[in-house]
Amino acid sequence: MRLTVDFTTEPFDLDEPPSHALVAREVIQDADLDAVDVGPFGNTVEGDAPAVLDAIGTLLNRTLQAGATRVSLQVNVIQEQTDDGESGEGGRP
């Protein structure tokens, strides 16, 4: 199964990235993920479910310890394409 996750950490600081945002960036960039998009107001990661879930667990632990007061996540299963171009079940039973 493949996942994509959009997440943000708060509180925001428009003048300079807070420590929890820097920690989030470090965790995600060090993880074994296929795609990472880090932005000022949201971040997106993509990869195999075990790698994504492991990275998100580490992200939650470390960003909360670094001062995040809220972490918002949206997790989506990516529909896989079959050989005939049809959408498969994305690894769901």
C-alpha positions in Angstrom: 0.0 0.0 0.0 1.2 3.5 -0.8 0.2 6.6 1.2 0.4 10.3 0.8 0.3 12.5 3.9 -0.3 16.3 4.2 0.7 17.8 7.5 1.2 21.1 9.3 2.7 21.9 12.7 1.7 24.9 14.7 2.1 27.6 16.0 3.1 29.4 12.9 5.8 32.1 12.8 6.0 34.1 9.6 9.3 35.8 10.5 11.4 32.6 10.9 10.6 28.9 11.1 10.0 27.7 14.7 12.0 24.8 16.1 9.2 22.3 15.7 9.0 23.2 11.9 12.8 22.7 11.5 12.5 19.3 13.3 9.6 18.3 11.1 11.7 19.1 8.0 14.7 17.1 9.3 12.6 14.1 10.2 10.9 14.0 6.8 14.0 14.6 4.8 15.9 11.9 6.6 13.1 9.3 6.1 13.0 6.7 3.3 10.2 8.4 1.3 9.7 8.6 -2.4 8.5 12.2 -2.5 8.7 15.1 -0.1 7.4 18.6 -0.6 8.1 21.0 2.3 6.5 24.4 2.3 5.8 27.3 4.6 2.2 26.4 5.3 2.0 22.7 4.7 4.1 19.6 3.8 3.4 16.5 1.7 5.1 13.2 1.8 4.6 10.0 -0.3 5.9 6.5 0.0 5.2 2.9 1.0 2.9 2.7 4.0 5.5 1.3 6.5 8.0 4.1 5.7 5.4 6.8 5.8 3.8 5.6 9.0 7.2 5.2 10.7 8.2 8.8 9.6 4.9 10.2 10.9 5.3 8.5 14.3 8.8 10.0 14.6 7.5 13.4 13.4 4.7 13.5 16.0 7.1 12.6 18.8 9.9 15.0 17.9 7.7 18.0 16.9 5.7 17.9 20.0 8.9 17.7 22.1 10.2 20.7 20.1 7.2 22.9 21.0 4.5 22.2 18.5 1.0 22.7 20.1 -0.9 21.2 17.2 0.0 18.8 14.4 -2.6 18.3 11.7 -2.5 15.3 9.4 -4.4 14.0 6.4 -3.5 10.5 5.3 -4.7 9.2 1.9 -4.2 5.8 0.2 -2.9 6.2 -3.3 -4.8 4.2 -5.9 -2.4 2.1 -7.9 -2.8 1.6 -11.6 -3.1 -1.9 -13.0 -1.4 -3.0 -16.2 -4.6 -2.2 -18.2 -4.7 1.4 -16.8 -7.5 0.7 -14.4 -7.3 1.8 -10.8 -6.6 -1.1 -8.5 -7.5 -1.5 -4.9 -4.4 0.3 -3.7 -3.5 -2.7 -1.5 -6.7 -2.8 0.4 -8.3 -6.3 1.1 
